[in-house]
Amino acid sequence: MKQKNIGTHFDTFLQEEGILDEANAVAVKRVIAWQIEKEMKRQKLNKTTMASMMHTSRAALNRLLDEEDTSLTLTTLSSAAAALGQKVKIELVPV
């Protein structure tokens, strides 16, 4: 016998638990960190070189690449993108 979905939409569950915004922030940060690491590998850049190109410390780069640390500034993100020959595009979309 096929069972119907008895749960709610996952976003609704997260909202009810009061953690939707945090979960979304972590998800976005994971994608950003993954994209930066992927491009660093493609360009064969190690962390020391990348930090130097960003005019920042290796510790700051490690925070940028930390998937759980959502305290990211647009300046840091833009600096990383520029160092990789990329640009940042951010947009608001309806929910």
N, C-alpha and C positions, 0 to 999 in steps of 0.2 A: 504494500500500500504506500502510495506516494504522500509524503507529509508536506503540508503547506508551510511556507515561511511563517514562523510564529514570533520572530523577533522584529525589532524596529530597524530602520535605516541606521547604519553605523554612525553617521554624523549626528543623528538624533541622540543616539546613546551617549556619544562623547559630549554633546551639548548638555544633556541631562546630568552628566557627571561633572560638568563644569570644567572640562579639559579640552574642548574642541579647539580653541585658539592656540593653546600650547601644542597640541598634536599637529595642527597645521603648520605652525612655526618650525617644529622639528622636521617635518616632512620636507618643507621648502629648503631648510638648511642642509639636509642630507643630499638633496638634488644639487644644490649649489656646490657643496664640498666635492661631490662625485664629479661634477663637470670640471671643476678646477683641477682636481687630481688627474683626471683623464687627459686633459689638455697638457698638463705638466709632463706626463709620461710620453705623450705624443711628441712633444718638443724636446724630450730628454732633459728636463730641468729638475735638478734636485732642490730640496727645500732651501738650502743656503743660497743658491743662485737666485731662486724665485724671490726670496725675502730681499735680497740685494736689489733686484730689479724693481721691487715694490717700494724700496727705500724704507724698509721696516725691519723689525727683528724677526728672528726665526720663531720666537715664542708667539708673536702676533700672527704669523702665518699658521702656526700650529692651532691657534684658537680659531682661525678662519676655516681650517680643514677639519676641526672637531665637529662631528655631526650632531652632537648633543648640545653644544654651546650656541644658543640662538642669539647671543648679544653681538650681532654683526652690524657694523656701521656701513652706510652707503659709500663712504670715503674708502674704506678698506676694500670693499667689493669692487669699486671702480678701479682702484689701484691694481688689484689682482687681474682684473679683466684687461686693463691697458698693458700690463706686463706680458700678458699672453697674446696681445694683438687682437683682443676682443672688445666688445662693448656690452654694457648691461642694459637690459630692457625689462622694465617692471611695469605692470599694468594692473589696474583694478578691474575685476570682472563681477558681474552680478551673481548672487548666490541663488 
